[in-house]
Amino acid sequence: MTTNTFVENAAGNDDPPAPVKGLRRLMWWIIPANLGIFLIWGAVPGILLPQQVAVLFGEENKLATYSVIATIGAFAAMVAQPIAGQISDRTRSRYGRRAPWIMLGALAGALSLVGLAFANSVVGLIIAWMLVQISYNFAQGPLSAVMPDRVPLKRRGTFAALSGIGLMVGAIGGQIVGSFFFHSITLGYIVFAVFAVVILGLFVAFNPDYPSTKLEREPFSFRAFLGTFWVNPVKHPDFFWAFTGRLLLYTGYFAVTGLQLYLLTDYFGVESPESVIPLLGMLSLVGIIISTLVSGPLSDKVGRRKPFVFASAAVVSLAFLLPWFWQDLNAWMIMTFIAGFGFGMFQAVDQALMSEVLPSAKSFAKDLGVVNIAATLPQTLAPGVAGAIALAFGYAALFPVAIVLGILGALAVWPIKATR
């Protein structure tokens, strides 16, 4: 199948043409490519931006100010990625549909980070952070479409595992690296901006795509553009169930982990949480890497994705039982490793599963952008919802709620027919 006929006729469960420079190179390059973006997602909202807000507005105003900035920025990202995906799907260039936007997003993101470094008002921070979110999502959306564009079905579990390593090492490692710039925020922004431009530039250079110049250019429809955020659940039920499963599983996981700082201080009584958070991050990262490296290739070998989602929900649910019944820091440490292991199992096959339920190759990036709302929205709303639950019923109530959401998320995957 040529790249033209693939885009015109294929769906997510069809094998694409072989990558221009071979699959092995692409498989290994996806790790640093994701790392370049997710280091920013780990460092900036986790360390640098909150510290910048605290320095500018004082301890008494930092929480409320940061909450407003972070929430608006997160919704900007949620809207940006499907739009970026649709624009990418419609792009016709000698470099393919994805590469131009990966590079433009990286460059615009670098400039936005520099602007964020010099912002000194609430409005300035909101605008700069929104631009950072929008820019890097214009890179991340097309990058996520590389899997259904170029990776054969039988290797997608392995590819998803490698992609997940770059994602999780970046997200957690970004907090560790970001802490080195705690008192040099401007320098930190510049370092992360330059690193992302270099890494994504090398990814594009070493993994060229087929030209898209000969693809038929579909006429623009404003009505279709407004439908960017909608995929018909009746016409595409597999897509709907995959979206719902991811939404529920992510919400359950982040309802607990998103309030880690407050759980440490108010539920476990830890006086210096900053002294244990790096250790907790490493425990989670080790669990995630181990399960990701095992689960992704194993799902390819057995040709199944659903059992790993079911197992993930079971492992994370069992992990959440520990701090629910054992209110001790040791329970939280053990839970962090086990829950990380379970979540890594889900991460390893989730991207592969999602790629196999996409309706059409014409809209891979747009549809993945819609699917990624199921990952972005929980991280945006879960801390607020979890805070309301904790205020009303106490911190202990978070754990049974998260367990129920995780189990429901796994059950939502059961009706999917495009994959086993």
Kinemage of the C-alpha trace (Angstrom):
@kinemage 1
@onewidth
@group {chain A} dominant
@subgroup {mainchain}
@vectorlist {calphas} color= white
{ca met a 1} P 0.000 0.000 0.000
{ca thr a 2} L 1.395 3.406 -0.959
{ca thr a 3} L 1.211 6.349 1.398
{ca asn a 4} L -1.414 8.000 -0.840
{ca thr a 5} L -3.775 5.029 -0.929
{ca phe a 6} L -3.184 4.448 2.787
{ca val a 7} L -4.288 7.960 3.725
{ca glu a 8} L -7.249 7.838 1.366
{ca asn a 9} L -8.581 4.414 2.356
{ca ala a 10} L -7.104 3.066 5.594
{ca ala a 11} L -8.275 3.051 9.216
{ca gly a 12} L -6.344 2.676 12.448
{ca asn a 13} L -6.318 -1.144 12.291
{ca asp a 14} L -4.604 -1.221 8.874
{ca asp a 15} L -0.836 -1.534 8.433
{ca pro a 16} L 0.794 1.640 7.037
{ca pro a 17} L 3.631 1.805 4.486
{ca ala a 18} L 7.091 1.120 5.938
{ca pro a 19} L 8.909 4.206 7.330
{ca val a 20} L 11.270 5.922 4.868
{ca lys a 21} L 14.381 5.209 6.964
{ca gly a 22} L 13.198 2.010 8.572
{ca leu a 23} L 11.177 1.116 11.641
{ca arg a 24} L 14.049 0.414 14.055
{ca arg a 25} L 15.363 3.969 13.843
{ca leu a 26} L 11.893 5.395 14.384
{ca met a 27} L 11.297 3.101 17.373
{ca trp a 28} L 14.338 4.406 19.243
{ca trp a 29} L 13.950 8.047 18.246
{ca ile a 30} L 10.446 8.297 19.729
{ca ile a 31} L 11.976 8.121 23.230
{ca pro a 32} L 14.003 11.380 23.041
{ca ala a 33} L 11.263 13.054 20.966
{ca asn a 34} L 8.695 12.533 23.729
{ca leu a 35} L 11.330 13.318 26.338
{ca gly a 36} L 11.942 16.738 24.771
{ca ile a 37} L 8.290 17.725 25.175
{ca phe a 38} L 7.422 16.020 28.454
{ca leu a 39} L 10.442 17.369 30.320
{ca ile a 40} L 8.701 20.720 29.855
{ca trp a 41} L 5.359 19.356 31.090
{ca gly a 42} L 7.126 17.981 34.165
{ca ala a 43} L 9.366 20.963 34.972
{ca val a 44} L 7.317 24.047 34.148
{ca pro a 45} L 3.895 23.420 35.766
{ca gly a 46} L 5.457 21.189 38.443
{ca ile a 47} L 8.372 23.395 39.591
{ca leu a 48} L 9.266 26.538 37.661
{ca leu a 49} L 5.890 28.215 37.139
{ca pro a 50} L 4.629 27.703 40.726
{ca gln a 51} L 7.924 29.083 42.058
{ca gln a 52} L 7.712 32.049 39.679
{ca val a 53} L 4.190 32.777 40.915
{ca ala a 54} L 5.312 32.533 44.554
{ca val a 55} L 8.191 34.945 43.961
{ca leu a 56} L 5.995 37.467 42.124
{ca phe a 57} L 2.847 37.397 44.261
{ca gly a 58} L 3.890 36.091 47.669
{ca glu a 59} L 3.062 33.038 49.717
{ca glu a 60} L -0.422 34.226 50.662
{ca asn a 61} L -1.579 34.629 47.042
{ca lys a 62} L 0.362 31.902 45.250
{ca leu a 63} L -2.186 29.046 45.417
{ca ala a 64} L -5.178 30.976 44.098
{ca thr a 65} L -3.096 32.754 41.434
{ca tyr a 66} L -1.409 29.583 40.230
{ca ser a 67} L -4.714 27.676 40.122
{ca val a 68} L -6.196 30.263 37.760
{ca ile a 69} L -3.122 30.304 35.499
{ca ala a 70} L -2.812 26.508 35.392
{ca thr a 71} L -6.505 25.874 34.734
{ca ile a 72} L -6.740 28.353 31.854
{ca gly a 73} L -3.536 26.976 30.353
{ca ala a 74} L -4.769 23.387 30.619
{ca phe a 75} L -8.016 24.190 28.811
{ca ala a 76} L -5.993 25.963 26.104
{ca ala a 77} L -3.989 22.762 25.642
{ca met a 78} L -7.138 20.649 25.553
{ca val a 79} L -8.570 22.775 22.746
{ca ala a 80} L -5.281 23.186 20.871
{ca gln a 81} L -4.332 19.567 20.253
{ca pro a 82} L -7.389 18.450 18.220
{ca ile a 83} L -7.212 21.661 16.185
{ca ala a 84} L -3.477 21.144 15.622
{ca gly a 85} L -4.206 17.567 14.603
{ca gln a 86} L -6.819 18.610 12.058
{ca ile a 87} L -4.495 21.220 10.542
{ca ser a 88} L -1.717 18.633 10.406
{ca asp a 89} L -4.001 16.084 8.709
{ca arg a 90} L -4.755 18.655 5.979
{ca thr a 91} L -1.134 19.774 5.466
{ca arg a 92} L 0.452 19.124 2.076
{ca ser a 93} L 4.229 19.507 1.890
{ca arg a 94} L 7.367 17.793 0.618
{ca tyr a 95} L 8.184 16.943 4.252
{ca gly a 96} L 4.864 15.201 4.909
{ca arg a 97} L 1.924 16.151 7.100
{ca arg a 98} L 3.586 16.053 10.527
{ca ala a 99} L 7.157 17.401 10.337
{ca pro a 100} L 6.344 21.080 9.589
{ca trp a 101} L 4.101 21.366 12.647
{ca ile a 102} L 6.451 19.476 14.945
{ca met a 103} L 9.176 22.024 14.141
{ca leu a 104} L 6.932 25.091 14.118
{ca gly a 105} L 5.458 24.034 17.452
{ca ala a 106} L 8.909 23.553 18.978
{ca leu a 107} L 10.137 26.954 17.757
{ca ala a 108} L 6.980 28.810 18.817
{ca gly a 109} L 7.102 27.011 22.172
{ca ala a 110} L 10.699 28.117 22.723
{ca leu a 111} L 9.770 31.760 22.103
{ca ser a 112} L 6.749 31.399 24.394
{ca leu a 113} L 8.896 29.990 27.207
{ca val a 114} L 11.218 32.991 26.909
{ca gly a 115} L 8.155 35.251 27.096
{ca leu a 116} L 6.963 33.345 30.169
{ca ala a 117} L 10.343 33.891 31.826
{ca phe a 118} L 9.951 37.673 31.599
{ca ala a 119} L 6.216 37.911 32.402
{ca asn a 120} L 5.572 39.733 35.680
{ca ser a 121} L 1.783 40.111 35.907
{ca val a 122} L -1.114 37.689 36.200
{ca val a 123} L -2.383 38.568 32.731
{ca gly a 124} L 1.122 38.266 31.280
{ca leu a 125} L 1.641 34.857 32.880
{ca ile a 126} L -1.749 33.617 31.650
{ca ile a 127} L -1.070 34.725 28.070
{ca ala a 128} L 2.486 33.363 28.022
{ca trp a 129} L 1.491 30.004 29.572
{ca met a 130} L -1.401 29.646 27.135
{ca leu a 131} L 1.028 30.245 24.246
{ca val a 132} L 3.420 27.649 25.675
{ca gln a 133} L 0.592 25.111 25.954
{ca ile a 134} L -0.769 25.820 22.487
{ca ser a 135} L 2.662 25.786 20.815
{ca tyr a 136} L 3.918 22.535 22.259
{ca asn a 137} L 0.570 20.856 21.647
{ca phe a 138} L 0.963 21.815 17.993
{ca ala a 139} L 4.135 19.722 18.131
{ca gln a 140} L 2.787 16.951 20.370
{ca gly a 141} L -0.429 16.349 18.398
{ca pro a 142} L 1.295 15.554 15.070
{ca leu a 143} L 4.011 13.616 16.920
{ca ser a 144} L 1.380 11.323 18.452
{ca ala a 145} L 0.103 10.504 14.937
{ca val a 146} L 3.459 8.962 13.990
{ca met a 147} L 2.347 5.573 15.360
{ca pro a 148} L -0.731 4.989 13.161
{ca asp a 149} L 1.040 6.742 10.254
{ca arg a 150} L 4.161 4.556 10.205
{ca val a 151} L 4.131 1.640 12.690
{ca pro a 152} L 2.709 -1.796 11.741
{ca leu a 153} L 0.070 -3.302 14.032
{ca lys a 154} L 2.283 -6.100 15.327
{ca arg a 155} L 4.908 -3.620 16.603
{ca arg a 156} L 2.635 -1.003 18.137
{ca gly a 157} L 2.786 -2.411 21.642
{ca thr a 158} L 6.573 -2.138 21.627
{ca phe a 159} L 6.422 1.315 20.059
{ca ala a 160} L 3.859 2.446 22.649
{ca ala a 161} L 6.121 1.135 25.417
{ca leu a 162} L 9.128 3.071 24.110
{ca ser a 163} L 6.974 6.155 23.610
{ca gly a 164} L 5.646 5.769 27.140
{ca ile a 165} L 9.173 5.631 28.545
{ca gly a 166} L 9.998 8.986 26.975
{ca leu a 167} L 6.708 10.388 28.231
{ca met a 168} L 6.953 9.226 31.844
{ca val a 169} L 10.711 9.778 32.253
{ca gly a 170} L 10.160 13.284 30.901
{ca ala a 171} L 7.157 14.039 33.118
{ca ile a 172} L 8.769 12.777 36.320
{ca gly a 173} L 12.375 13.601 35.419
{ca gly a 174} L 11.306 17.127 34.484
{ca gln a 175} L 10.449 17.775 38.124
{ca ile a 176} L 13.868 16.542 39.221
{ca val a 177} L 15.773 18.566 36.611
{ca gly a 178} L 13.496 21.556 37.135
{ca ser a 179} L 14.419 21.628 40.821
{ca phe a 180} L 18.009 22.467 39.820
{ca phe a 181} L 16.698 25.751 38.387
{ca phe a 182} L 14.555 26.566 41.444
{ca his a 183} L 16.484 29.792 41.986
{ca ser a 184} L 17.336 30.385 38.297
{ca ile a 185} L 13.910 30.252 36.674
{ca thr a 186} L 14.791 32.222 33.521
{ca leu a 187} L 17.796 29.994 32.815
{ca gly a 188} L 15.606 26.927 33.332
{ca tyr a 189} L 13.044 28.096 30.777
{ca ile a 190} L 15.785 28.758 28.220
{ca val a 191} L 17.484 25.390 28.766
{ca phe a 192} L 14.255 23.417 28.317
{ca ala a 193} L 13.287 25.499 25.259
{ca val a 194} L 16.618 24.915 23.508
{ca phe a 195} L 16.638 21.209 24.367
{ca ala a 196} L 13.169 20.672 22.854
{ca val a 197} L 14.075 22.494 19.618
{ca val a 198} L 17.282 20.479 19.187
{ca ile a 199} L 15.750 17.088 19.995
{ca leu a 200} L 12.618 17.533 17.870
{ca gly a 201} L 14.730 18.930 15.033
{ca leu a 202} L 16.921 15.816 15.132
{ca phe a 203} L 13.851 13.572 15.245
{ca val a 204} L 12.448 15.193 12.092
{ca ala a 205} L 15.840 15.095 10.336
{ca phe a 206} L 16.588 11.439 11.095
{ca asn a 207} L 13.025 10.176 10.543
{ca pro a 208} L 11.721 11.819 7.357
{ca asp a 209} L 8.172 11.151 6.203
{ca tyr a 210} L 6.752 10.612 2.729
{ca pro a 211} L 5.759 13.822 0.880
{ca ser a 212} L 2.078 14.675 1.118
{ca thr a 213} L 2.023 16.971 -1.936
{ca lys a 214} L 0.155 14.461 -4.100
{ca leu a 215} L -2.593 13.798 -1.594
{ca glu a 216} L -5.952 15.167 -2.624
{ca arg a 217} L -6.676 18.407 -0.790
{ca glu a 218} L -10.180 18.271 0.634
{ca pro a 219} L -12.209 21.508 0.548
{ca phe a 220} L -12.339 23.373 3.837
{ca ser a 221} L -15.652 23.254 5.689
{ca phe a 222} L -16.246 25.474 8.690
{ca arg a 223} L -18.911 23.058 9.911
{ca ala a 224} L -16.399 20.213 9.734
{ca phe a 225} L -13.898 22.398 11.562
{ca leu a 226} L -16.385 22.959 14.394
{ca gly a 227} L -16.846 19.200 14.507
{ca thr a 228} L -13.175 18.751 15.371
{ca phe a 229} L -14.032 17.731 18.924
{ca trp a 230} L -16.712 15.221 17.971
{ca val a 231} L -16.511 11.643 16.770
{ca asn a 232} L -19.888 9.959 16.338
{ca pro a 233} L -20.169 7.249 19.048
{ca val a 234} L -22.881 5.409 17.116
{ca lys a 235} L -20.882 5.283 13.890
{ca his a 236} L -17.562 4.641 15.671
{ca pro a 237} L -18.409 2.812 18.929
{ca asp a 238} L -14.891 1.426 19.408
{ca phe a 239} L -13.515 4.946 19.440
{ca phe a 240} L -16.148 5.987 21.998
{ca trp a 241} L -15.402 3.089 24.352
{ca ala a 242} L -11.633 3.630 24.087
{ca phe a 243} L -12.097 7.331 24.890
{ca thr a 244} L -14.372 6.533 27.853
{ca gly a 245} L -12.005 3.904 29.231
{ca arg a 246} L -9.019 6.243 29.123
{ca leu a 247} L -11.037 9.095 30.674
{ca leu a 248} L -12.176 6.985 33.641
{ca leu a 249} L -8.808 5.312 34.258
{ca tyr a 250} L -6.895 8.596 34.127
{ca thr a 251} L -9.423 10.348 36.373
{ca gly a 252} L -9.182 7.621 39.008
{ca tyr a 253} L -5.380 7.625 38.980
{ca phe a 254} L -4.929 11.404 39.108
{ca ala a 255} L -7.693 11.902 41.690
{ca val a 256} L -5.242 10.351 44.159
{ca thr a 257} L -1.787 11.198 42.813
{ca gly a 258} L -2.775 14.765 41.899
{ca leu a 259} L -3.207 15.597 45.601
{ca gln a 260} L 0.012 13.927 46.734
{ca leu a 261} L 1.405 17.029 48.478
{ca tyr a 262} L -1.719 17.580 50.574
{ca leu a 263} L -2.088 13.861 51.301
{ca leu a 264} L 1.472 13.789 52.626
{ca thr a 265} L 0.974 16.784 54.914
{ca asp a 266} L -2.653 16.383 56.004
{ca tyr a 267} L -3.361 12.635 55.768
{ca phe a 268} L 0.012 11.106 56.659
{ca gly a 269} L 1.338 13.995 58.768
{ca val a 270} L 4.672 14.409 56.964
{ca glu a 271} L 6.330 17.618 58.202
{ca ser a 272} L 8.789 18.028 55.296
{ca pro a 273} L 7.113 16.570 52.188
{ca glu a 274} L 9.742 18.084 49.869
{ca ser a 275} L 12.288 15.698 51.386
{ca val a 276} L 10.377 12.567 50.344
{ca ile a 277} L 8.810 13.657 47.040
{ca pro a 278} L 11.996 12.918 44.973
{ca leu a 279} L 12.119 9.397 46.431
{ca leu a 280} L 8.433 8.892 45.675
{ca gly a 281} L 9.038 10.074 42.120
{ca met a 282} L 11.836 7.546 41.662
{ca leu a 283} L 9.710 4.720 43.091
{ca ser a 284} L 6.896 5.558 40.688
{ca leu a 285} L 9.296 5.865 37.754
{ca val a 286} L 10.934 2.501 38.433
{ca gly a 287} L 7.551 0.788 38.606
{ca ile a 288} L 6.382 2.457 35.395
{ca ile a 289} L 9.551 1.625 33.420
{ca ile a 290} L 9.590 -2.036 34.478
{ca ser a 291} L 5.960 -2.672 33.585
{ca thr a 292} L 6.139 -0.630 30.382
{ca leu a 293} L 9.164 -2.523 29.063
{ca val a 294} L 7.495 -5.867 29.811
{ca ser a 295} L 3.868 -5.154 28.914
{ca gly a 296} L 4.334 -3.441 25.537
{ca pro a 297} L 6.395 -6.175 23.810
{ca leu a 298} L 4.374 -8.910 25.542
{ca ser a 299} L 1.113 -7.475 24.190
{ca asp a 300} L 2.624 -7.603 20.690
{ca lys a 301} L 3.678 -11.219 21.221
{ca val a 302} L 0.263 -12.406 22.397
{ca gly a 303} L -1.607 -10.067 20.034
{ca arg a 304} L -3.858 -8.721 22.761
{ca arg a 305} L -4.344 -5.315 24.437
{ca lys a 306} L -7.456 -5.663 26.639
{ca pro a 307} L -6.002 -8.096 29.230
{ca phe a 308} L -3.281 -5.581 30.050
{ca val a 309} L -5.870 -2.841 30.623
{ca phe a 310} L -7.830 -5.162 32.948
{ca ala a 311} L -4.648 -6.122 34.801
{ca ser a 312} L -3.652 -2.467 35.104
{ca ala a 313} L -6.958 -1.543 36.749
{ca ala a 314} L -6.651 -4.483 39.147
{ca val a 315} L -3.070 -3.625 40.170
{ca val a 316} L -3.777 0.094 40.686
{ca ser a 317} L -6.957 -0.700 42.657
{ca leu a 318} L -5.077 -3.075 44.954
{ca ala a 319} L -2.388 -0.424 45.427
{ca phe a 320} L -4.963 2.182 46.490
{ca leu a 321} L -6.286 -0.204 49.158
{ca leu a 322} L -3.005 0.113 51.090
{ca pro a 323} L -3.161 3.805 52.146
{ca trp a 324} L -6.922 3.531 52.575
{ca phe a 325} L -6.558 0.958 55.366
{ca trp a 326} L -2.989 1.742 56.493
{ca gln a 327} L -2.559 5.456 57.176
{ca asp a 328} L 1.236 5.514 57.157
{ca leu a 329} L 3.960 6.960 54.909
{ca asn a 330} L 5.325 3.451 54.298
{ca ala a 331} L 1.958 2.469 52.839
{ca trp a 332} L 2.104 5.465 50.494
{ca met a 333} L 5.625 4.526 49.356
{ca ile a 334} L 4.608 0.946 48.606
{ca met a 335} L 1.449 2.191 46.891
{ca thr a 336} L 3.483 4.620 44.752
{ca phe a 337} L 5.599 1.796 43.325
{ca ile a 338} L 2.707 -0.643 42.799
{ca ala a 339} L 0.386 1.998 41.325
{ca gly a 340} L 3.223 3.167 39.060
{ca phe a 341} L 3.685 -0.422 37.917
{ca gly a 342} L -0.026 -0.737 37.153
{ca phe a 343} L -0.241 2.621 35.413
{ca gly a 344} L 2.836 1.762 33.317
{ca met a 345} L 1.085 -1.429 32.216
{ca phe a 346} L -1.810 0.688 30.978
{ca gln a 347} L 0.479 3.259 29.330
{ca ala a 348} L 2.331 0.512 27.472
{ca val a 349} L -0.729 -0.692 25.560
{ca asp a 350} L -3.054 2.316 25.710
{ca gln a 351} L -1.483 4.172 22.772
{ca ala a 352} L -1.437 0.996 20.695
{ca leu a 353} L -5.078 0.300 21.529
{ca met a 354} L -6.072 3.865 20.694
{ca ser a 355} L -4.268 3.759 17.356
{ca glu a 356} L -6.248 0.660 16.357
{ca val a 357} L -9.681 2.236 16.887
{ca leu a 358} L -9.080 5.401 14.830
{ca pro a 359} L -11.775 5.802 12.149
{ca ser a 360} L -9.686 7.036 9.200
{ca ala a 361} L -6.085 7.722 8.145
{ca lys a 362} L -7.302 11.052 6.784
{ca ser a 363} L -7.812 12.288 10.339
{ca phe a 364} L -5.371 10.355 12.537
{ca ala a 365} L -3.873 13.428 14.210
{ca lys a 366} L -7.240 15.113 14.779
{ca asp a 367} L -8.805 11.981 16.261
{ca leu a 368} L -5.786 11.358 18.484
{ca gly a 369} L -6.106 14.966 19.606
{ca val a 370} L -9.696 14.248 20.630
{ca val a 371} L -8.611 11.053 22.395
{ca asn a 372} L -5.885 12.957 24.243
{ca ile a 373} L -8.593 15.108 25.829
{ca ala a 374} L -9.335 11.961 27.861
{ca ala a 375} L -5.798 12.220 29.262
{ca thr a 376} L -5.636 16.030 29.566
{ca leu a 377} L -9.052 16.651 31.112
{ca pro a 378} L -8.538 14.384 34.164
{ca gln a 379} L -5.205 16.041 34.958
{ca thr a 380} L -6.963 19.410 34.696
{ca leu a 381} L -10.103 18.628 36.675
{ca ala a 382} L -9.154 15.683 38.929
{ca pro a 383} L -7.319 17.748 41.587
{ca gly a 384} L -10.299 20.088 41.915
{ca val a 385} L -12.846 17.261 42.061
{ca ala a 386} L -10.613 15.323 44.456
{ca gly a 387} L -10.286 18.417 46.639
{ca ala a 388} L -14.069 18.723 46.836
{ca ile a 389} L -14.378 15.033 47.798
{ca ala a 390} L -11.686 15.427 50.459
{ca leu a 391} L -13.375 18.520 51.900
{ca ala a 392} L -16.755 16.805 52.040
{ca phe a 393} L -15.801 13.294 53.155
{ca gly a 394} L -12.118 13.388 54.126
{ca tyr a 395} L -8.988 12.280 52.306
{ca ala a 396} L -9.730 8.587 52.888
{ca ala a 397} L -12.756 8.854 50.566
{ca leu a 398} L -10.458 9.470 47.583
{ca phe a 399} L -9.270 5.878 47.501
{ca pro a 400} L -12.603 4.018 47.035
{ca val a 401} L -13.699 6.620 44.465
{ca ala a 402} L -10.469 6.096 42.492
{ca ile a 403} L -10.851 2.302 42.696
{ca val a 404} L -14.407 2.420 41.319
{ca leu a 405} L -13.383 4.764 38.466
{ca gly a 406} L -10.458 2.514 37.533
{ca ile a 407} L -12.627 -0.617 37.414
{ca leu a 408} L -15.290 1.167 35.344
{ca gly a 409} L -12.571 2.378 32.966
{ca ala a 410} L -11.343 -1.163 32.420
{ca leu a 411} L -14.877 -2.445 31.844
{ca ala a 412} L -15.410 0.285 29.218
{ca val a 413} L -12.697 -1.342 27.087
{ca trp a 414} L -14.556 -4.674 27.022
{ca pro a 415} L -16.990 -3.834 24.135
{ca ile a 416} L -14.193 -2.751 21.745
{ca lys a 417} L -14.156 -5.035 18.694
{ca ala a 418} L -11.230 -3.648 16.670
{ca thr a 419} L -8.689 -5.163 19.067
{ca arg a 420} L -8.615 -8.088 21.459
